[in-house]
Amino acid sequence: MTATARWQEWAGFALGLWLAVSPWLVGYADNAPATANAAFVGLTLALASHFEASFDDVAGEWLNFAAGLWLLGAPFVLGFMGPTAAAANCLTVGACVTALAASALQLDKEIGKLFG
């Protein structure tokens, strides 16, 4: 991974922290599946992004990519499409994390061949 991917890693870190605390800040903490998903995946994203930025590990980007895809499907799988704030937050963060991870992976010379 190159130094140019660092901003994606720190953006992923910030998105992970946001996701982890968003149930209480946005007001959907009473929805247990949405809150558990946000807290667990958010902390996982933040930790993966932190270690990825610190150790330059491409495996962290793949974890972020997978987590982003999970976030895009989680409202449907866990059944919290009804509370619009929870679903909208999860889908938005998922789309951003997926795009950031794909962007960072594309910068890697070997992996970039897969994306274009």
N, C-alpha and C positions, 0 to 999 in steps of 0.2 A: 504494500500500500504506500502511496506517496504522501508527501506533506500536504499536497493540495487537497487531500480528502479530509484533513483535520476539521474543517468547518462543518462538514456533514456529521462527523462524530460528536462534536460539541452541540450541534443542533439536535441530534438524537438524544443526547444526555438531557438537554432542556425539555424536550418533548416527553421523555420518560418521567422526569420529575413532575411535570405538569399533569401527566396522566395519573400518577400515583396520588396526588392531592386533589385532583379535580372533583371527585365525588362530594367532598366537603365544601369546596369553593363554588361549585356550580349548583349544588343542591340536590343531588340524587343519591346521597349516602343511605337513604332508607331502602334503596333497591339493592338487596344483598348480592345477587349475581353480578350486576354491573359494577358495584363497589369492589368486590373481591377481584374481579377481572382487572379493573383499572389499577388497583394497588399492586397486585402481583406482577402483571405485565409491565406496568410503569417502572417499578423498581428493577425488574429484570433488564428493561431497556436502558435505564440509567446506568446500571452497573456494567452492562456489556459495552455501552458506549464509552464509559470512563476507562475501562481496561483496554479497549481497542485503541483509544487515543494515547494511552500511556505506553502500551506495548506493541502497537502497530500490528495487530493480529487480524487477519482477514476472516477468521472464523467468527469474530464478533459481528462483522457486517452480514454474514449469512444468518446469524441469529437475529439481527435486527430486521432483515428482510422477511424471515419467517414470522417474526412477531408482528410485523406490519400486515402481512397477509392474514394472520390470525385475527388481528383487530378489525380488519375489514369484514370478516365473517362472524365474529363473536356475537354481535347483536342478534343475528339470526339463529345461531347455534344455541346461545344461552337464553334466548327468549326475552330480551329487553328492548325490543324495537318500539314498544309502547311509550316509555318515557323518552320523549324526543331529545332532551338535553343529554342523557346518557348515550343514546345511540349516535347522535350527531357528533359528540365529543369523540367517541370511540372510532367512528368512521373517518373523521377528519384527521385525528392523530395517526390512524392506520395508514391513510393515504400518504401523509407527509413522511412517515417513517419508511414506508416502502419505497417512495421516490428517492429519499435521501440515501438509503442503503443501495439501491440500484445505481444511483449516481456515483457513489463511492466505489462500488464494485467495478463499474465501467472504467474507472481510472487505473485499475490494476491491469497491467499489460496482458497477462494470460487470461484473466477472467473477462476483460473487456472484449475479447474476441467473441464471447458468447452473446453479448448484447449488441453487437453492431459491427 
